[in-house]
Amino acid sequence: MLDVCLLGTGGMMPMPGRFLTALALRLNGRMMLIDCGEGTQVTMKMLGWGFKTIDAICFTHFHADHISGLPGLLLTIGNSGRTEPLCLVGPQGLPYIVEGLRRIAPELPFPITYMELNRETEQPLHIGEFELSFCPADHMVRCFAYRVDVRRRGKFDPKKAEALGLPRPFWGKLQKEGAVEYEGRWYTPDLVLGAERPGIAVAYCTDSRPVERLSAFAADVQLFICEGMYGEEEKKAKAREYKHMLFSEAAHLAKAANAQALWLTHFSPSLHEPEAYLQNAADIFPNTELGEERKCTTLYFPQEG
């Protein structure tokens, strides 16, 4: 199962009761963050998931409302006792940006590694059990949407193991350790497992116009978390000018993606009552909910059969 929690739902500037953009994902006790706006460590403290097990922080882009919370969070992670490397993921130029921010957090008890993304990179990244894919968004600066998949291997097939002549005592070891050697031959899980079973998938997109590639990227996810900068239809011209989305545009993306659910986030400071415009999205994609600080859900592997 995968725990998903919106840490902050604000865009541009923090508001009373609304932190800036950040998302936390937790899988088997390990965590990944996407974006780290101002106030991230405060809302994480309120959530109570801790800081030591954050293995990666991914950035959609380098506007301040998505990364300004990083220096303080790095210090807090250091104070939690972490010594293992922390992976930072983002567009090209990531080390330059982070090194500038780290001038106020120069001493950390753990090393930082960088994964810089570019449009030519097609293979997903693997961070622990998280499979991380990315897709170029359509914003005023280089920006990426992210997709997190949790894969699920096929079932162990005893008939395949028997056909290989592999003794029973090796079966459990093969499933748990990934490969075993017997009588000079190596056996790998693909020799004894059935087809891969449906996994868990979440997509996250902020700061973008609703371009077609985003719906293809988010195809069939269980949860699509997407920006709804403006709720009012009359702000479409402004959304186009500043490369953002309306509630209704995010809903059209979710519908085209065949997502199971949509959470709206990254609200404009001028959007004081997003609930007043929820119907603009729900009329298009009924399973739409408004994001809010520390809104959480747990996603499970689809039931077989």
C-alpha positions, -999 to 999 in steps of 0.1 A, spaced: 0 0 0 11 36 -7 3 65 16 -2 99 -1 -5 132 17 -8 168 4 14 189 27 6 222 11 -19 234 -15 -9 271 -20 6 287 -50 27 319 -52 25 328 -15 15 311 18 -18 321 33 -33 316 68 -41 279 69 -25 272 35 11 262 31 30 262 -2 31 233 -25 45 199 -13 34 163 -15 46 133 6 45 97 -4 52 68 20 59 32 10 70 5 35 83 31 59 103 51 33 93 85 20 96 107 -11 86 143 -14 75 162 -45 82 199 -42 92 217 -10 75 251 -7 78 274 23 64 258 54 69 222 43 87 212 75 61 228 96 32 209 80 52 177 80 57 181 118 20 185 122 15 153 101 38 133 123 54 110 97 89 121 107 119 133 86 146 107 88 132 83 62 129 109 34 150 93 7 143 117 -22 129 152 -28 117 159 -64 112 194 -78 88 202 -106 106 234 -113 126 262 -96 100 289 -88 103 299 -52 69 286 -41 81 250 -50 116 250 -35 120 278 -9 114 254 20 144 232 12 171 248 34 152 245 66 140 210 57 175 198 50 186 210 85 157 193 101 164 160 83 200 164 95 188 169 131 167 137 128 199 116 127 200 108 91 234 99 77 224 81 45 226 100 12 196 121 2 186 121 -35 174 154 -51 156 152 -84 147 180 -108 153 199 -140 187 207 -153 205 233 -132 194 215 -99 229 215 -83 234 252 -90 200 261 -74 205 238 -44 241 250 -37 228 285 -36 201 277 -11 226 257 10 247 287 18 224 291 48 225 253 55 261 245 47 268 217 72 248 185 69 255 150 83 245 133 51 256 136 15 234 149 -13 231 132 -47 216 148 -78 195 134 -106 190 161 -133 162 155 -158 160 165 -194 135 160 -222 155 133 -238 155 110 -208 129 84 -212 136 56 -187 120 59 -153 141 64 -122 141 39 -94 145 52 -59 140 23 -35 107 8 -43 94 40 -60 94 40 -98 95 77 -108 86 89 -143 84 124 -156 68 144 -184 75 180 -196 48 204 -185 39 236 -203 49 264 -179 69 297 -182 101 279 -171 113 243 -176 89 222 -155 80 185 -151 50 165 -140 58 133 -121 43 99 -119 50 74 -92 43 37 -98 46 8 -73 51 -23 -94 38 -57 -83 55 -89 -94 36 -118 -107 26 -148 -85 51 -176 -78 43 -205 -101 52 -239 -85 48 -257 -118 75 -235 -134 99 -241 -105 93 -279 -107 99 -278 -144 133 -262 -138 142 -289 -114 148 -264 -86 144 -281 -52 117 -267 -29 141 -253 -2 153 -227 -28 118 -215 -38 113 -190 -10 149 -178 -12 144 -171 -49 113 -150 -43 129 -130 -15 165 -126 -27 159 -122 -64 183 -149 -76 198 -182 -64 225 -205 -75 220 -243 -76 245 -268 -91 264 -241 -109 234 -224 -125 218 -192 -116 180 -189 -113 162 -156 -115 126 -147 -105 113 -142 -141 118 -180 -146 92 -189 -119 69 -159 -117 37 -153 -137 27 -120 -154 32 -88 -135 0 -78 -116 -16 -44 -116 3 -19 -94 -4 14 -78 0 47 -97 -2 84 -87 4 114 -110 13 149 -99 12 180 -120 14 217 -111 22 249 -130 11 239 -165 -14 244 -192 -35 213 -199 -15 199 -228 -25 165 -243 7 147 -233 -2 151 -196 -34 131 -199 -15 103 -217 12 105 -190 -14 101 -162 -33 73 -180 -52 50 -156 -37 63 -124 -56 57 -92 -50 93 -81 -43 124 -102 -32 154 -82 -34 185 -105 -32 222 -101 -64 242 -101 -49 277 -99 -82 294 -107 -117 282 -101 -135 309 -121 -141 303 -158 -136 340 -165 -100 337 -155 -91 316 -185 -72 344 -202 -51 349 -170 -44 311 -168 -32 311 -204 -10 342 -198 7 327 -168 6 291 -179 -17 277 -152 -50 258 -152 -86 263 -143 -105 237 -122 -124 227 -153 -92 222 -174 -77 199 -147 -110 179 -148 -108 175 -185 -72 161 -181 -84 137 -155 -112 125 -176 -90 120 -207 -65 101 -185 -92 78 -172 -80 85 -137 -99 71 -108 -98 103 -87 -87 139 -90 -74 161 -62 -71 198 -70 -42 218 -55 -19 248 -60 -46 274 -54 -41 311 -62 -39 334 -32 -70 351 -46 -90 319 -44 -103 323 -9 -132 298 -12 -122 271 -37 -153 251 -26 -174 277 -44 -160 265 -77 -157 227 -72 -188 220 -93 -170 235 -123 -147 204 -121 -172 179 -108 -196 185 -137 -168 172 -160 -151 147 -137 -174 137 -109 -148 121 -86 -130 154 -80 -120 166 -45 -104 198 -32 -69 194 -18 -63 207 17 -34 208 41 -25 172 52 -52 156 32 -42 119 31 -52 87 15 -39 51 13 -39 34 -21 -39 -4 -23 -30 -28 -50 -61 -36 -71 -80 -67 -61 -74 -97 -83 -103 -111 -102 
